[in-house]
Amino acid sequence: MAPMSLSTPLSRWWSGLDGAFDRVAIGISGLCLIHCIATTVLLTIVSTAGGLLDPHIHEYGLVLAIGFGIYALGRGIVHHGYMAPAAVGAFGLGIMSGALSLPHGGFETIWTLIGVSLVALGHDLNRRATY
């Protein structure tokens, strides 16, 4: 029986970390969907919903999404060599960025939900390609 090399546990650790980043990114995408839907519902019920409507939360969220996308989807390309998950995720990030330029309300929410869904799909594809 050949001895296990030192790089094998390290490789497993990196694979677990990559999968963890994708799972966290999918969870954050889900929180973004909840935020978008909750904000829309609150806007229809109440004229001011407080902190959920702070414009900076959208900008910070986008920066966070881009950071997770660069790390997790970029590591996926290096690890498994498939560009499709990163392309789907990047397309979703582009849609989310474009949605920030729209006035708050109907179309901004719709485009943001589409973008977030595509980012989550990209991370899920990346996670599946890794295993």
C-alpha positions as CSV (number, residue, x, y, z in Angstrom):
1,M,0.0,0.0,0.0
2,A,1.5,3.3,-1.1
3,P,1.8,6.0,1.6
4,M,-0.5,9.0,1.4
5,S,1.3,12.1,0.2
6,L,1.1,15.3,2.2
7,S,-0.6,17.0,-0.7
8,T,-3.7,14.8,-0.6
9,P,-5.1,16.2,2.7
10,L,-4.3,19.7,1.5
11,S,-6.1,19.0,-1.8
12,R,-9.1,17.7,0.1
13,W,-9.1,20.7,2.3
14,W,-9.0,23.1,-0.7
15,S,-11.9,21.2,-2.4
16,G,-13.9,21.4,0.8
17,L,-13.2,25.2,1.0
18,D,-14.2,25.7,-2.6
19,G,-17.5,23.9,-2.1
20,A,-18.1,25.9,1.1
21,F,-17.6,29.2,-0.7
22,D,-20.1,28.1,-3.4
23,R,-22.6,27.0,-0.7
24,V,-22.2,30.3,1.1
25,A,-22.6,32.2,-2.1
26,I,-25.8,30.3,-2.9
27,G,-27.1,31.1,0.6
28,I,-26.3,34.8,0.1
29,S,-28.1,34.7,-3.2
30,G,-31.1,33.3,-1.4
31,L,-30.9,36.1,1.2
32,C,-30.8,38.6,-1.6
33,L,-33.9,37.1,-3.1
34,I,-35.7,37.3,0.2
35,H,-34.5,40.9,0.6
36,C,-35.8,41.9,-2.8
37,I,-39.2,40.2,-2.3
38,A,-39.5,41.6,1.3
39,T,-38.7,45.1,0.2
40,T,-41.2,45.0,-2.6
41,V,-43.9,43.7,-0.3
42,L,-43.0,46.3,2.4
43,L,-43.1,49.1,-0.2
44,T,-46.6,48.1,-1.1
45,I,-47.7,48.0,2.5
46,V,-45.7,50.8,4.1
47,S,-44.3,53.9,2.4
48,T,-41.0,53.7,4.4
49,A,-39.5,50.4,5.3
50,G,-36.4,51.8,7.0
51,G,-33.0,50.2,6.7
52,L,-34.0,47.7,3.9
53,L,-34.3,50.6,1.5
54,D,-30.9,52.1,2.2
55,P,-29.3,52.4,-1.3
56,H,-25.9,51.4,0.1
57,I,-27.1,48.0,1.0
58,H,-27.5,47.2,-2.7
59,E,-24.0,48.5,-3.5
60,Y,-22.4,46.6,-0.6
61,G,-24.3,43.4,-1.6
62,L,-23.1,43.7,-5.2
63,V,-19.5,44.1,-4.0
64,L,-19.9,41.0,-1.8
65,A,-21.4,39.0,-4.6
66,I,-18.6,40.0,-7.0
67,G,-16.0,39.0,-4.4
68,F,-17.5,35.6,-3.8
69,G,-17.9,35.2,-7.6
70,I,-14.3,36.0,-8.3
71,Y,-13.0,33.7,-5.7
72,A,-15.4,30.7,-5.9
73,L,-16.0,30.7,-9.7
74,G,-12.4,31.6,-10.5
75,R,-11.1,28.7,-8.3
76,G,-13.6,26.5,-10.1
77,I,-12.1,27.3,-13.5
78,V,-8.7,26.5,-12.1
79,H,-9.9,23.3,-10.4
80,H,-12.2,21.7,-13.0
81,G,-11.5,23.7,-16.1
82,Y,-15.1,24.5,-17.0
83,M,-15.9,28.1,-18.0
84,A,-19.7,27.7,-18.1
85,P,-20.3,28.1,-14.4
86,A,-18.2,31.3,-14.3
87,A,-19.8,32.6,-17.4
88,V,-23.4,32.1,-16.1
89,G,-22.4,33.7,-12.7
90,A,-20.7,36.6,-14.4
91,F,-23.7,37.2,-16.6
92,G,-25.9,37.3,-13.5
93,L,-23.5,39.7,-11.8
94,G,-23.7,41.9,-14.9
95,I,-27.5,41.9,-14.8
96,M,-27.4,42.8,-11.1
97,S,-25.0,45.6,-11.8
98,G,-27.3,46.9,-14.5
99,A,-30.3,46.7,-12.2
100,L,-28.6,49.2,-9.9
101,S,-29.0,51.8,-12.6
102,L,-32.7,51.4,-12.7
103,P,-35.1,53.4,-10.5
104,H,-36.3,51.5,-7.4
105,G,-39.5,49.5,-8.1
106,G,-40.8,47.0,-10.6
107,F,-38.2,46.5,-13.2
108,E,-35.2,47.0,-10.9
109,T,-36.6,44.2,-8.7
110,I,-37.3,41.9,-11.6
111,W,-33.9,42.3,-13.1
112,T,-32.2,41.9,-9.8
113,L,-34.1,38.6,-9.1
114,I,-33.1,37.3,-12.6
115,G,-29.4,38.3,-11.9
116,V,-29.3,36.8,-8.5
117,S,-30.9,33.6,-9.8
118,L,-28.3,33.3,-12.5
119,V,-25.5,33.9,-10.0
120,A,-26.9,31.2,-7.7
121,L,-27.1,28.9,-10.8
122,G,-23.5,29.6,-11.7
123,H,-22.4,28.7,-8.1
124,D,-24.5,25.5,-8.2
125,L,-23.0,24.5,-11.5
126,N,-19.5,25.2,-10.2
127,R,-20.2,23.1,-7.1
128,R,-21.5,20.2,-9.1
129,A,-18.6,20.3,-11.5
130,T,-16.1,20.2,-8.6
131,Y,-17.4,16.9,-7.3
